[in-house]
Amino acid sequence: MGWGIVHGVLFTVCIVLPIALNLAGADVRAWVRALIVSLIIGVVVGVVLSTNALHNAADWLEKQTEASFAVQRDWLIWLVPAIAIGLLFGLVATIALRKGGVRMMLVGLIFGFILGFAVAGFYAATPFNTQVAAAFAVTAWLMSWIALTAWFAIRSGIDPQKRYERLAPHETMAQFEATKAYVEQQWQRQRKNLVGR
């Protein structure tokens, strides 16, 4: 029931997003592009978790390194992949933010490492059955759909003025001014005949 509530809320947000993008003046195609990419992410997460590939790889890696480290198995199976994936996430974030300068690259490295460390450590230390893996996969799909929609929309630009420009009655106002000028002109010409002055 808890998963159903979480998925229902996230899916509702996903359905409302294109309406919000349209009202804000953003490109609605960002929602479609995000859907495609997020579906791929969801499938990958589902396959990785349902096959316990990350846990099995961590277990194998722990057996290879347990003689080198005086650390308990429960800690080692979590720590080794967490550090490895944390460094990978940090590197990706650093490359992605390289245009922002050294400070942004450092921020990306730190936050990328923290995210990768937490996610990989949790997934590597815990074996998943198919049902739980599917629930996490759907959650990853919906959350990445929301995040990527915002990312793609910001990258393509949000312009409310352009969105509502065509709704402004420019032609109607121009016609009104032209009609007003014509009526005033005719009034000046016909005033003597109509009022006797």
C-alpha positions in Angstrom: 0.0 0.0 0.0 2.9 2.4 0.8 4.4 1.9 -2.6 1.0 2.5 -4.3 0.7 5.8 -2.5 4.2 6.9 -3.5 3.8 5.8 -7.1 0.3 7.4 -7.3 1.6 10.8 -6.1 4.6 10.7 -8.4 2.6 9.6 -11.4 0.1 12.5 -10.7 3.0 14.9 -10.7 4.2 13.5 -14.0 0.7 13.9 -15.6 0.4 17.5 -14.4 3.9 18.5 -15.6 3.0 19.0 -19.3 0.2 21.3 -18.3 2.5 23.3 -16.0 5.1 23.5 -18.7 2.6 24.8 -21.2 1.3 27.4 -18.8 4.9 28.5 -18.0 5.9 28.9 -21.6 8.3 25.9 -21.7 8.7 23.4 -24.5 6.3 20.5 -23.8 8.5 18.2 -25.8 10.9 18.2 -22.8 8.2 16.0 -21.1 8.3 13.5 -23.9 12.1 13.4 -24.1 12.3 12.9 -20.3 9.7 10.1 -20.5 11.9 8.2 -23.0 15.1 8.6 -21.0 13.4 7.8 -17.7 11.9 4.6 -19.0 15.4 3.4 -19.9 16.6 4.3 -16.4 13.7 2.5 -14.9 14.3 -0.7 -16.9 18.0 -0.6 -16.1 17.3 -0.2 -12.4 14.8 -3.0 -12.5 17.1 -5.4 -14.3 20.1 -4.6 -12.0 18.0 -5.0 -8.8 16.0 -8.0 -9.8 19.2 -9.9 -10.9 21.0 -8.7 -7.7 23.9 -8.0 -10.0 25.2 -5.2 -7.9 25.0 -7.2 -4.7 26.6 -10.3 -6.3 29.4 -8.1 -7.7 29.9 -6.5 -4.3 29.9 -10.0 -2.7 32.6 -11.2 -5.2 34.6 -8.0 -4.7 34.4 -8.4 -0.9 35.8 -11.9 -1.1 38.7 -10.7 -3.3 39.6 -7.9 -0.9 38.7 -9.3 2.5 42.3 -10.6 3.0 43.6 -7.1 2.4 41.4 -5.2 4.8 40.7 -5.9 8.4 37.1 -4.9 8.1 34.0 -7.0 8.9 32.2 -8.5 5.9 29.0 -6.6 6.4 30.9 -3.3 6.3 33.2 -4.3 3.4 30.4 -5.5 1.1 28.8 -2.1 1.6 31.9 0.1 1.7 33.8 -1.0 -1.4 31.1 -0.5 -4.0 29.9 2.6 -2.2 33.3 4.2 -2.6 33.7 3.1 -6.2 30.3 4.3 -7.4 30.6 7.4 -5.3 33.8 8.3 -7.1 32.2 7.5 -10.4 29.2 9.7 -9.7 31.5 12.5 -8.5 33.5 12.3 -11.7 30.4 12.4 -13.9 29.1 15.4 -11.9 32.5 17.2 -12.2 32.6 16.7 -16.0 28.9 17.9 -16.3 29.6 21.1 -14.4 33.0 21.9 -15.9 31.6 25.0 -17.6 30.7 26.4 -14.2 34.3 26.8 -13.1 36.4 25.1 -10.4 33.9 25.8 -7.6 31.0 24.2 -9.4 33.2 21.2 -10.3 34.1 20.8 -6.7 30.5 21.0 -5.6 29.6 18.4 -8.3 32.4 16.1 -7.1 31.2 16.3 -3.4 27.5 15.9 -4.0 28.0 13.3 -6.7 30.2 11.3 -4.4 27.7 11.5 -1.5 24.8 10.4 -3.8 26.7 7.6 -5.4 28.1 6.5 -2.0 24.6 6.3 -0.4 22.8 4.7 -3.4 25.5 2.1 -4.2 26.1 1.2 -0.6 22.4 0.6 0.0 21.8 -1.4 -3.2 25.0 -3.4 -2.9 24.5 -4.4 0.7 20.8 -5.5 0.2 19.7 -8.4 -2.0 16.2 -7.7 -3.6 13.4 -10.0 -4.6 11.6 -9.3 -7.9 8.6 -7.5 -6.3 10.7 -5.1 -4.4 13.0 -4.6 -7.4 10.0 -3.7 -9.5 8.8 -1.2 -6.9 12.2 0.5 -6.8 12.3 0.5 -10.7 8.9 2.2 -11.0 10.0 4.8 -8.3 13.3 5.4 -10.2 11.3 5.8 -13.5 8.9 8.3 -12.1 11.4 10.4 -10.1 13.8 10.6 -13.0 10.9 11.5 -15.3 10.1 14.5 -13.1 13.7 15.6 -12.6 14.6 15.2 -16.3 11.5 17.1 -17.4 12.6 20.0 -15.3 16.1 19.7 -16.6 15.2 19.5 -20.3 12.6 22.4 -19.9 15.2 24.7 -18.3 17.8 23.8 -20.9 15.4 24.6 -23.8 14.2 27.8 -22.1 11.1 29.0 -20.4 9.5 32.1 -22.0 6.1 33.0 -20.6 6.0 36.2 -22.7 6.4 34.2 -26.0 3.7 31.8 -24.8 1.1 34.4 -24.2 2.1 36.9 -26.9 -0.3 35.4 -29.4 -3.2 35.7 -27.0 -2.8 39.6 -26.9 -5.4 41.2 -29.2 -2.9 43.1 -31.4 -5.0 42.8 -34.6 -8.2 43.6 -32.8 -6.7 46.8 -31.3 -5.3 47.8 -34.6 -8.7 47.4 -36.3 -10.4 49.3 -33.5 -8.0 52.2 -33.9 -8.5 52.2 -37.7 -12.3 52.2 -37.2 -12.1 54.9 -34.7 -10.0 57.1 -37.0 -12.5 56.4 -39.9 -15.5 57.4 -37.8 -13.8 60.6 -36.6 -13.0 61.5 -40.2 -16.5 60.9 -41.4 -17.9 62.8 -38.4 -15.8 65.9 -39.3 -16.9 65.7 -42.9 -20.6 65.1 -42.2 -21.0 67.2 -39.1 -22.5 70.2 -40.8 -25.1 68.2 -42.6 -26.1 66.3 -39.4 -26.1 69.1 -36.8 -26.3 72.1 -39.0 -23.0 73.6 -37.8 
